[in-house]
Amino acid sequence: ITQCSKSGLEYLQDGNFKQAGAVMVTNHKMLQQLTVSHEKLDILVEAACHSGAFGAKLSGGGRGGIVIALVPVCKMNAVSEAMRNAGATQCFHTKIGSES
C-alpha cells in the first residue's frame, strides 16, 4: 500500500493520469483484501471506472468514508452521473494543476 501511494504520487507529478488511476484501483483491491472496504464503496469504485475514470479508490477510516476518482475533465459529468446512479449521495469536483 505504501508503494502504491509513492508510485501514484510520482505518476500524478509526471501527469501520467492513466497509470495513477491504475495504481488507485490496485490500492483499492488491496484494501478490499484487508476487509476495510464496504460493498457500497466497491460499487461506487466500479461505477466510476466503468464510466470513464482513470481509477478510483476508497479513502477514510475503513468500512465507510468516501471514494476518490481520478477523471478526465471530458468524462466528469458522465462519471458523476454513474456514481449517483450507483448510490453516491454527493459528488464534488476539483482539478489537478492548471489547464493551458
A tleap script that builds the chain and sets N, CA, C and O, in Angstrom:
source leaprc.protein.ff14SB
mol = sequence {
  NILE THR GLN CYS SER LYS SER GLY LEU GLU
  TYR LEU GLN ASP GLY ASN PHE LYS GLN ALA
  GLY ALA VAL MET VAL THR ASN HIE LYS MET
  LEU GLN GLN LEU THR VAL SER HIE GLU LYS
  LEU ASP ILE LEU VAL GLU ALA ALA CYS HIE
  SER GLY ALA PHE GLY ALA LYS LEU SER GLY
  GLY GLY ARG GLY GLY ILE VAL ILE ALA LEU
  VAL PRO VAL CYS LYS MET ASN ALA VAL SER
  GLU ALA MET ARG ASN ALA GLY ALA THR GLN
  CYS PHE HIE THR LYS ILE GLY SER GLU CSER
}
set mol.1.N position { 0.831 -1.187 0.000 }
set mol.1.CA position { 0.000 0.000 0.000 }
set mol.1.C position { 0.872 1.245 0.000 }
set mol.1.O position { 0.560 2.222 -0.680 }
set mol.2.N position { 1.940 1.217 0.742 }
set mol.2.CA position { 2.857 2.355 0.758 }
set mol.2.C position { 3.459 2.574 -0.620 }
set mol.2.O position { 3.574 3.709 -1.081 }
set mol.3.N position { 3.845 1.481 -1.278 }
set mol.3.CA position { 4.420 1.606 -2.620 }
set mol.3.C position { 3.399 2.156 -3.605 }
set mol.3.O position { 3.755 2.942 -4.484 }
set mol.4.N position { 2.156 1.765 -3.479 }
set mol.4.CA position { 1.102 2.317 -4.339 }
set mol.4.C position { 1.019 3.830 -4.155 }
set mol.4.O position { 0.928 4.576 -5.129 }
set mol.5.N position { 1.049 4.270 -2.917 }
set mol.5.CA position { 0.975 5.704 -2.645 }
set mol.5.C position { 2.151 6.446 -3.256 }
set mol.5.O position { 1.980 7.504 -3.863 }
set mol.6.N position { 3.337 5.894 -3.095 }
set mol.6.CA position { 4.542 6.547 -3.633 }
set mol.6.C position { 4.524 6.584 -5.159 }
set mol.6.O position { 4.795 7.621 -5.764 }
set mol.7.N position { 4.203 5.449 -5.775 }
set mol.7.CA position { 4.222 5.431 -7.241 }
set mol.7.C position { 3.054 6.249 -7.793 }
set mol.7.O position { 3.197 6.902 -8.827 }
set mol.8.N position { 1.909 6.222 -7.123 }
set mol.8.CA position { 0.780 7.040 -7.550 }
set mol.8.C position { 1.110 8.520 -7.542 }
set mol.8.O position { 0.748 9.246 -8.468 }
set mol.9.N position { 1.791 8.969 -6.508 }
set mol.9.CA position { 2.220 10.366 -6.429 }
set mol.9.C position { 3.177 10.704 -7.568 }
set mol.9.O position { 3.054 11.762 -8.186 }
set mol.10.N position { 4.117 9.826 -7.846 }
set mol.10.CA position { 5.055 10.060 -8.948 }
set mol.10.C position { 4.312 10.164 -10.283 }
set mol.10.O position { 4.603 11.043 -11.094 }
set mol.11.N position { 3.352 9.262 -10.505 }
set mol.11.CA position { 2.578 9.314 -11.751 }
set mol.11.C position { 1.792 10.618 -11.855 }
set mol.11.O position { 1.724 11.219 -12.927 }
set mol.12.N position { 1.200 11.053 -10.752 }
set mol.12.CA position { 0.470 12.322 -10.768 }
set mol.12.C position { 1.391 13.492 -11.074 }
set mol.12.O position { 1.055 14.365 -11.874 }
set mol.13.N position { 2.551 13.504 -10.436 }
set mol.13.CA position { 3.514 14.593 -10.670 }
set mol.13.C position { 4.004 14.616 -12.109 }
set mol.13.O position { 4.309 15.680 -12.648 }
set mol.14.N position { 4.080 13.446 -12.733 }
set mol.14.CA position { 4.513 13.346 -14.128 }
set mol.14.C position { 3.368 13.587 -15.111 }
set mol.14.O position { 3.589 13.653 -16.320 }
set mol.15.N position { 2.143 13.720 -14.592 }
set mol.15.CA position { 0.986 13.908 -15.459 }
set mol.15.C position { 0.512 12.626 -16.123 }
set mol.15.O position { -0.250 12.671 -17.089 }
set mol.16.N position { 0.956 11.489 -15.614 }
set mol.16.CA position { 0.555 10.199 -16.164 }
set mol.16.C position { -0.684 9.706 -15.410 }
set mol.16.O position { -0.598 8.832 -14.548 }
set mol.17.N position { -1.828 10.284 -15.753 }
set mol.17.CA position { -3.048 10.014 -15.014 }
set mol.17.C position { -3.572 8.597 -15.240 }
set mol.17.O position { -4.201 8.021 -14.353 }
set mol.18.N position { -3.320 8.044 -16.399 }
set mol.18.CA position { -3.761 6.668 -16.663 }
set mol.18.C position { -3.085 5.696 -15.685 }
set mol.18.O position { -3.749 4.839 -15.103 }
set mol.19.N position { -1.778 5.830 -15.508 }
set mol.19.CA position { -1.057 4.956 -14.576 }
set mol.19.C position { -1.426 5.262 -13.132 }
set mol.19.O position { -1.539 4.351 -12.312 }
set mol.20.N position { -1.614 6.542 -12.817 }
set mol.20.CA position { -2.032 6.910 -11.461 }
set mol.20.C position { -3.367 6.259 -11.138 }
set mol.20.O position { -3.566 5.753 -10.034 }
set mol.21.N position { -4.281 6.272 -12.098 }
set mol.21.CA position { -5.578 5.638 -11.897 }
set mol.21.C position { -5.461 4.138 -11.705 }
set mol.21.O position { -6.156 3.559 -10.869 }
set mol.22.N position { -4.589 3.507 -12.471 }
set mol.22.CA position { -4.380 2.062 -12.328 }
set mol.22.C position { -3.865 1.728 -10.933 }
set mol.22.O position { -4.262 0.723 -10.344 }
set mol.23.N position { -2.988 2.567 -10.408 }
set mol.23.CA position { -2.452 2.360 -9.059 }
set mol.23.C position { -3.560 2.537 -8.017 }
set mol.23.O position { -3.597 1.818 -7.018 }
set mol.24.N position { -4.457 3.493 -8.254 }
set mol.24.CA position { -5.586 3.682 -7.335 }
set mol.24.C position { -6.437 2.417 -7.259 }
set mol.24.O position { -6.832 1.991 -6.174 }
set mol.25.N position { -6.714 1.827 -8.405 }
set mol.25.CA position { -7.526 0.602 -8.439 }
set mol.25.C position { -6.792 -0.536 -7.722 }
set mol.25.O position { -7.401 -1.288 -6.961 }
set mol.26.N position { -5.500 -0.656 -7.963 }
set mol.26.CA position { -4.703 -1.682 -7.274 }
set mol.26.C position { -4.772 -1.483 -5.770 }
set mol.26.O position { -4.952 -2.440 -5.017 }
set mol.27.N position { -4.630 -0.242 -5.337 }
set mol.27.CA position { -4.701 0.068 -3.912 }
set mol.27.C position { -6.073 -0.286 -3.349 }
set mol.27.O position { -6.170 -0.843 -2.255 }
set mol.28.N position { -7.127 0.033 -4.084 }
set mol.28.CA position { -8.472 -0.297 -3.604 }
set mol.28.C position { -8.625 -1.810 -3.440 }
set mol.28.O position { -9.207 -2.271 -2.458 }
set mol.29.N position { -8.111 -2.573 -4.386 }
set mol.29.CA position { -8.193 -4.039 -4.290 }
set mol.29.C position { -7.456 -4.555 -3.059 }
set mol.29.O position { -7.907 -5.501 -2.413 }
set mol.30.N position { -6.329 -3.937 -2.735 }
set mol.30.CA position { -5.595 -4.329 -1.528 }
set mol.30.C position { -6.424 -4.031 -0.279 }
set mol.30.O position { -6.457 -4.830 0.657 }
set mol.31.N position { -7.086 -2.885 -0.272 }
set mol.31.CA position { -7.925 -2.522 0.866 }
set mol.31.C position { -9.119 -3.468 0.984 }
set mol.31.O position { -9.561 -3.774 2.092 }
set mol.32.N position { -9.641 -3.931 -0.147 }
set mol.32.CA position { -10.707 -4.942 -0.108 }
set mol.32.C position { -10.198 -6.222 0.559 }
set mol.32.O position { -10.890 -6.812 1.389 }
set mol.33.N position { -8.991 -6.643 0.192 }
set mol.33.CA position { -8.426 -7.863 0.766 }
set mol.33.C position { -8.214 -7.731 2.270 }
set mol.33.O position { -8.288 -8.718 3.002 }
set mol.34.N position { -7.950 -6.511 2.728 }
set mol.34.CA position { -7.790 -6.270 4.168 }
set mol.34.C position { -9.140 -6.123 4.864 }
set mol.34.O position { -9.192 -5.916 6.077 }
set mol.35.N position { -10.209 -6.226 4.120 }
set mol.35.CA position { -11.593 -6.104 4.583 }
set mol.35.C position { -11.907 -4.736 5.193 }
set mol.35.O position { -12.737 -4.637 6.097 }
set mol.36.N position { -11.256 -3.693 4.710 }
set mol.36.CA position { -11.586 -2.347 5.195 }
set mol.36.C position { -12.503 -1.611 4.223 }
set mol.36.O position { -12.932 -0.491 4.500 }
set mol.37.N position { -12.802 -2.233 3.094 }
set mol.37.CA position { -13.734 -1.629 2.161 }
set mol.37.C position { -15.156 -1.974 2.589 }
set mol.37.O position { -15.374 -2.633 3.606 }
set mol.38.N position { -16.095 -1.528 1.811 }
set mol.38.CA position { -17.504 -1.805 2.055 }
set mol.38.C position { -18.149 -2.015 0.693 }
set mol.38.O position { -17.720 -1.425 -0.299 }
set mol.39.N position { -19.166 -2.845 0.643 }
set mol.39.CA position { -19.830 -3.164 -0.625 }
set mol.39.C position { -20.271 -1.904 -1.369 }
set mol.39.O position { -20.123 -1.830 -2.589 }
set mol.40.N position { -20.804 -0.921 -0.661 }
set mol.40.CA position { -21.262 0.310 -1.309 }
set mol.40.C position { -20.090 1.074 -1.935 }
set mol.40.O position { -20.222 1.642 -3.019 }
set mol.41.N position { -18.953 1.084 -1.250 }
set mol.41.CA position { -17.774 1.745 -1.817 }
set mol.41.C position { -17.270 0.998 -3.038 }
set mol.41.O position { -16.871 1.616 -4.025 }
set mol.42.N position { -17.284 -0.329 -2.978 }
set mol.42.CA position { -16.847 -1.129 -4.115 }
set mol.42.C position { -17.718 -0.852 -5.342 }
set mol.42.O position { -17.219 -0.761 -6.464 }
set mol.43.N position { -19.019 -0.720 -5.115 }
set mol.43.CA position { -19.947 -0.426 -6.210 }
set mol.43.C position { -19.639 0.943 -6.815 }
set mol.43.O position { -19.683 1.100 -8.035 }
set mol.44.N position { -19.331 1.929 -5.981 }
set mol.44.CA position { -19.015 3.272 -6.476 }
set mol.44.C position { -17.697 3.290 -7.250 }
set mol.44.O position { -17.586 3.958 -8.278 }
set mol.45.N position { -16.707 2.560 -6.758 }
set mol.45.CA position { -15.420 2.470 -7.471 }
set mol.45.C position { -15.648 1.844 -8.846 }
set mol.45.O position { -15.128 2.329 -9.850 }
set mol.46.N position { -16.417 0.782 -8.883 }
set mol.46.CA position { -16.705 0.109 -10.155 }
set mol.46.C position { -17.456 1.038 -11.106 }
set mol.46.O position { -17.143 1.097 -12.295 }
set mol.47.N position { -18.438 1.758 -10.590 }
set mol.47.CA position { -19.215 2.682 -11.425 }
set mol.47.C position { -18.313 3.769 -12.004 }
set mol.47.O position { -18.425 4.108 -13.182 }
set mol.48.N position { -17.434 4.307 -11.191 }
set mol.48.CA position { -16.519 5.356 -11.665 }
set mol.48.C position { -15.618 4.820 -12.773 }
set mol.48.O position { -15.458 5.458 -13.814 }
set mol.49.N position { -15.039 3.663 -12.548 }
set mol.49.CA position { -14.096 3.102 -13.527 }
set mol.49.C position { -14.789 2.708 -14.828 }
set mol.49.O position { -14.221 2.872 -15.908 }
set mol.50.N position { -16.004 2.193 -14.733 }
set mol.50.CA position { -16.720 1.764 -15.928 }
set mol.50.C position { -17.319 2.928 -16.716 }
set mol.50.O position { -17.767 2.748 -17.848 }
set mol.51.N position { -17.328 4.111 -16.123 }
set mol.51.CA position { -17.921 5.250 -16.824 }
set mol.51.C position { -16.883 6.265 -17.298 }
set mol.51.O position { -17.239 7.347 -17.763 }
set mol.52.N position { -15.598 5.916 -17.181 }
set mol.52.CA position { -14.577 6.774 -17.759 }
set mol.52.C position { -13.498 7.301 -16.840 }
set mol.52.O position { -12.606 8.016 -17.297 }
set mol.53.N position { -13.549 6.973 -15.560 }
set mol.53.CA position { -12.486 7.411 -14.648 }
set mol.53.C position { -11.201 6.650 -14.958 }
set mol.53.O position { -11.239 5.491 -15.371 }
set mol.54.N position { -10.073 7.308 -14.756 }
set mol.54.CA position { -8.780 6.622 -14.872 }
set mol.54.C position { -8.658 5.569 -13.776 }
set mol.54.O position { -8.053 4.516 -13.974 }
set mol.55.N position { -9.239 5.867 -12.623 }
set mol.55.CA position { -9.196 4.963 -11.482 }
set mol.55.C position { -9.964 5.563 -10.332 }
set mol.55.O position { -10.363 6.727 -10.372 }
set mol.56.N position { -10.172 4.755 -9.297 }
set mol.56.CA position { -10.885 5.212 -8.110 }
set mol.56.C position { -10.503 4.310 -6.945 }
set mol.56.O position { -10.047 3.183 -7.138 }
set mol.57.N position { -10.697 4.824 -5.730 }
set mol.57.CA position { -10.400 4.048 -4.534 }
set mol.57.C position { -11.121 4.637 -3.350 }
set mol.57.O position { -11.564 5.785 -3.379 }
set mol.58.N position { -11.235 3.839 -2.305 }
set mol.58.CA position { -11.822 4.359 -1.083 }
set mol.58.C position { -10.798 5.216 -0.346 }
set mol.58.O position { -9.590 5.070 -0.535 }
set mol.59.N position { -11.295 6.091 0.478 }
set mol.59.CA position { -10.457 6.869 1.379 }
set mol.59.C position { -11.243 7.036 2.665 }
set mol.59.O position { -12.469 7.144 2.636 }
set mol.60.N position { -10.561 7.059 3.771 }
set mol.60.CA position { -11.246 7.215 5.045 }
set mol.60.C position { -10.822 6.136 6.010 }
set mol.60.O position { -9.823 5.447 5.805 }
set mol.61.N position { -11.593 6.002 7.056 }
set mol.61.CA position { -11.244 5.108 8.150 }
set mol.61.C position { -11.520 3.643 7.895 }
set mol.61.O position { -11.172 2.802 8.724 }
set mol.62.N position { -12.120 3.320 6.800 }
set mol.62.CA position { -12.417 1.924 6.510 }
set mol.62.C position { -13.861 1.589 6.805 }
set mol.62.O position { -14.451 2.084 7.765 }
set mol.63.N position { -14.425 0.731 5.954 }
set mol.63.CA position { -15.826 0.317 6.035 }
set mol.63.C position { -16.772 1.512 6.003 }
set mol.63.O position { -17.879 1.472 6.540 }
set mol.64.N position { -16.319 2.536 5.381 }
set mol.64.CA position { -17.066 3.775 5.254 }
set mol.64.C position { -16.152 4.787 4.603 }
set mol.64.O position { -15.155 4.408 3.988 }
set mol.65.N position { -16.456 6.018 4.718 }
set mol.65.CA position { -15.593 7.039 4.151 }
set mol.65.C position { -16.104 7.506 2.807 }
set mol.65.O position { -17.308 7.663 2.599 }
set mol.66.N position { -15.171 7.724 1.899 }
set mol.66.CA position { -15.508 8.283 0.598 }
set mol.66.C position { -14.787 7.519 -0.503 }
set mol.66.O position { -13.907 6.698 -0.246 }
set mol.67.N position { -15.184 7.810 -1.727 }
set mol.67.CA position { -14.485 7.304 -2.901 }
set mol.67.C position { -13.878 8.496 -3.617 }
set mol.67.O position { -14.545 9.507 -3.836 }
set mol.68.N position { -12.627 8.374 -3.974 }
set mol.68.CA position { -11.932 9.383 -4.769 }
set mol.68.C position { -11.721 8.797 -6.154 }
set mol.68.O position { -11.194 7.694 -6.296 }
set mol.69.N position { -12.133 9.535 -7.170 }
set mol.69.CA position { -11.970 9.083 -8.554 }
set mol.69.C position { -11.122 10.092 -9.307 }
set mol.69.O position { -11.303 11.299 -9.153 }
set mol.70.N position { -10.208 9.607 -10.111 }
set mol.70.CA position { -9.379 10.438 -10.974 }
set mol.70.C position { -9.993 10.393 -12.365 }
set mol.70.O position { -10.023 9.342 -13.006 }
set mol.71.N position { -10.483 11.539 -12.827 }
set mol.71.CA position { -11.337 11.569 -14.008 }
set mol.71.C position { -10.879 12.638 -14.985 }
set mol.71.O position { -10.595 13.763 -14.572 }
set mol.72.N position { -10.800 12.312 -16.284 }
set mol.72.CA position { -10.531 13.370 -17.259 }
set mol.72.C position { -11.712 14.341 -17.288 }
set mol.72.O position { -12.861 13.930 -17.122 }
set mol.73.N position { -11.434 15.610 -17.497 }
set mol.73.CA position { -12.473 16.639 -17.474 }
set mol.73.C position { -13.621 16.280 -18.407 }
set mol.73.O position { -14.784 16.498 -18.069 }
set mol.74.N position { -13.310 15.739 -19.563 }
set mol.74.CA position { -14.357 15.422 -20.542 }
set mol.74.C position { -15.294 14.304 -20.076 }
set mol.74.O position { -16.355 14.115 -20.672 }
set mol.75.N position { -14.933 13.566 -19.036 }
set mol.75.CA position { -15.757 12.463 -18.529 }
set mol.75.C position { -16.378 12.789 -17.164 }
set mol.75.O position { -17.085 11.961 -16.589 }
set mol.76.N position { -16.115 13.987 -16.654 }
set mol.76.CA position { -16.526 14.333 -15.301 }
set mol.76.C position { -18.028 14.180 -15.085 }
set mol.76.O position { -18.448 13.586 -14.092 }
set mol.77.N position { -18.833 14.698 -15.988 }
set mol.77.CA position { -20.285 14.602 -15.819 }
set mol.77.C position { -20.772 13.167 -15.908 }
set mol.77.O position { -21.633 12.757 -15.129 }
set mol.78.N position { -20.235 12.400 -16.844 }
set mol.78.CA position { -20.647 11.000 -17.003 }
set mol.78.C position { -20.290 10.176 -15.764 }
set mol.78.O position { -21.087 9.357 -15.308 }
set mol.79.N position { -19.096 10.396 -15.226 }
set mol.79.CA position { -18.678 9.656 -14.033 }
set mol.79.C position { -19.530 10.051 -12.837 }
set mol.79.O position { -19.962 9.188 -12.074 }
set mol.80.N position { -19.775 11.337 -12.665 }
set mol.80.CA position { -20.623 11.792 -11.556 }
set mol.80.C position { -22.017 11.187 -11.648 }
set mol.80.O position { -22.564 10.723 -10.647 }
set mol.81.N position { -22.586 11.192 -12.834 }
set mol.81.CA position { -23.922 10.618 -13.030 }
set mol.81.C position { -23.933 9.122 -12.719 }
set mol.81.O position { -24.844 8.624 -12.057 }
set mol.82.N position { -22.914 8.414 -13.203 }
set mol.82.CA position { -22.839 6.969 -12.947 }
set mol.82.C position { -22.702 6.688 -11.453 }
set mol.82.O position { -23.306 5.748 -10.936 }
set mol.83.N position { -21.917 7.493 -10.771 }
set mol.83.CA position { -21.737 7.287 -9.338 }
set mol.83.C position { -23.023 7.613 -8.571 }
set mol.83.O position { -23.370 6.910 -7.622 }
set mol.84.N position { -23.726 8.667 -8.973 }
set mol.84.CA position { -25.015 8.977 -8.329 }
set mol.84.C position { -26.011 7.841 -8.577 }
set mol.84.O position { -26.735 7.436 -7.667 }
set mol.85.N position { -26.046 7.334 -9.803 }
set mol.85.CA position { -26.939 6.219 -10.122 }
set mol.85.C position { -26.585 4.963 -9.328 }
set mol.85.O position { -27.442 4.113 -9.083 }
set mol.86.N position { -25.313 4.853 -8.925 }
set mol.86.CA position { -24.858 3.694 -8.151 }
set mol.86.C position { -25.022 3.901 -6.648 }
set mol.86.O position { -24.720 3.007 -5.858 }
set mol.87.N position { -25.508 5.095 -6.249 }
set mol.87.CA position { -25.776 5.308 -4.831 }
set mol.87.C position { -25.034 6.442 -4.154 }
set mol.87.O position { -25.252 6.694 -2.969 }
set mol.88.N position { -24.163 7.134 -4.874 }
set mol.88.CA position { -23.464 8.272 -4.258 }
set mol.88.C position { -24.480 9.354 -3.918 }
set mol.88.O position { -25.370 9.653 -4.713 }
set mol.89.N position { -24.341 9.932 -2.743 }
set mol.89.CA position { -25.275 10.985 -2.342 }
set mol.89.C position { -24.812 12.356 -2.800 }
set mol.89.O position { -25.630 13.252 -3.005 }
set mol.90.N position { -23.499 12.525 -2.962 }
set mol.90.CA position { -22.946 13.793 -3.428 }
set mol.90.C position { -21.676 13.521 -4.226 }
set mol.90.O position { -20.972 12.541 -3.980 }
set mol.91.N position { -21.395 14.393 -5.179 }
set mol.91.CA position { -20.137 14.345 -5.924 }
set mol.91.C position { -19.537 15.743 -5.908 }
set mol.91.O position { -20.218 16.726 -6.198 }
set mol.92.N position { -18.284 15.820 -5.572 }
set mol.92.CA position { -17.557 17.085 -5.559 }
set mol.92.C position { -16.456 17.013 -6.605 }
set mol.92.O position { -15.861 15.954 -6.809 }
set mol.93.N position { -16.183 18.118 -7.263 }
set mol.93.CA position { -15.164 18.156 -8.313 }
set mol.93.C position { -14.065 19.142 -7.945 }
set mol.93.O position { -14.321 20.202 -7.374 }
set mol.94.N position { -12.858 18.775 -8.281 }
set mol.94.CA position { -11.711 19.664 -8.171 }
set mol.94.C position { -10.784 19.327 -9.318 }
set mol.94.O position { -10.935 18.287 -9.959 }
set mol.95.N position { -9.830 20.195 -9.581 }
set mol.95.CA position { -8.893 19.961 -10.676 }
set mol.95.C position { -7.474 19.859 -10.151 }
set mol.95.O position { -7.117 20.501 -9.164 }
set mol.96.N position { -6.670 19.048 -10.818 }
set mol.96.CA position { -5.255 18.917 -10.512 }
set mol.96.C position { -4.504 19.796 -11.499 }
set mol.96.O position { -4.705 19.679 -12.708 }
set mol.97.N position { -3.661 20.654 -11.010 }
set mol.97.CA position { -2.850 21.503 -11.893 }
set mol.97.C position { -3.695 22.563 -12.550 }
set mol.97.O position { -4.731 22.974 -12.028 }
set mol.98.N position { -3.237 22.998 -13.703 }
set mol.98.CA position { -3.957 24.028 -14.438 }
set mol.98.C position { -4.130 23.607 -15.877 }
set mol.98.O position { -3.378 22.785 -16.400 }
set mol.99.N position { -5.131 24.181 -16.505 }
set mol.99.CA position { -5.369 23.868 -17.904 }
set mol.99.C position { -4.732 24.952 -18.765 }
set mol.99.O position { -4.810 26.138 -18.443 }
set mol.100.N position { -4.113 24.545 -19.843 }
set mol.100.CA position { -3.486 25.501 -20.751 }
set mol.100.C position { -4.358 25.693 -21.971 }
set mol.100.O position { -4.008 26.464 -22.864 }
savepdb mol mol.pdb
quit
